[in-house]
C-alpha cells in the first residue's frame, strides 16, 4: 500500500531539519530515527535532491554532498531554508485565529494549546492577536461538556439566548463542533423535548449529572457529522493529496489513478472541495454528489462570465 502524502512530507521536512541541526548522518541513523528502511531514506533524499524553491534552476534546489551519499553518509549542503518555517505577522494571526476557534470549542488536544501559546508570544502585532483570542467560553464549561459526552450522561446548565433570556436546562450532549469560529454543543434538550444546537459561549454554568443519555444523536438537526452515503471518487494520482484529507477514506492506487471511498455527511462541502481538483477527476459517484459538483462548477463558470 502506497504511503500517504502527509506522513511522507512531514518526514521529508524532518530530515532537512535534522540534518541542519546535526550536520550529517548515515543512512542507517536516519532510518532508525524516522522509523523507516534505509532504502526509503535513500528514496527520500533523491526526492529532496530535485526539490527546492520556485524557479527550479540548479541553484534553487536542495543539495547534498554526492560523494558522501555514495558512501552512505547524508550531508546537507544547501537547505534553501526549507527546514525553517517563518510566518509573516498576517499569517501568524490567521493561524492563531484558527487555533483559537478549536481551543474555544473544547475539542483541541494539548498540543494545540501549546502551539497557540507559542504563536501568541511570537507574533508582534499584539492588537491583532487580542482581536482573535478574546473568546468568552468558560474553560470549566467546556471541560464539563467534554466529560459528560465521554461519560454519556446529562448536563444541568444555565443558558442565555441572544436576547439575554436566561433559562435552566437539562441537556443530553452529543458532540461539540466549531462553525465559523463559534463553538456549539449539539444536544437533546429535556426542557424543550427536542434537539437543540446551543452556543457554548452563552452557557453561564454547567454541572455534570448522573442520568444517562437516552436520546440518540440527531442525524438531521444541527451540524450532523453522520455520513448519509459512501462516495466513490476516481481521479489522477497527482490529486491524491486532497482525497487523503477526507475522514475515514480508503484509497486504492493503480495505473496512475486513485480510487477513494469515504462517507459523506455534507454534500455541498465535499463537492466544494472536489471542485479544487476538478480537472483531475475521472468519475464521481453516487449521483447526488456528482450533481452537486456539477451545480457548483456551473456557478463558478457563470460567475467568471
Secondary structure, 3 states (H helix, E strand, C coil): CCCCHHHHHHHHHHHHHHHHHHCEEEHHHHHHHHCCCHHHHHHHHHHHHCCECCCCCHHHECEECHHHHHCCEEEEEECCCCCCCCCCHHHHHHHHHHHHHHHHCCCCCHHHHHHHHHHHHHCCCHHHHHHHHCCCCCHHHHHHHHHHHHHCEEEEEEEECCCCCEEEEEEEEEEEEEECCEEEEEEEECCCCEEEEEEHHHEEEEEEEEEECCCCCCCCCCCCCCCCEEEEEEEEHHHHHHHCCCCCCEEEEECCEEEEEEEECCHHHHHHHHHHHHHHEEEEECHHHHHHHHHHHHHHHHHCC
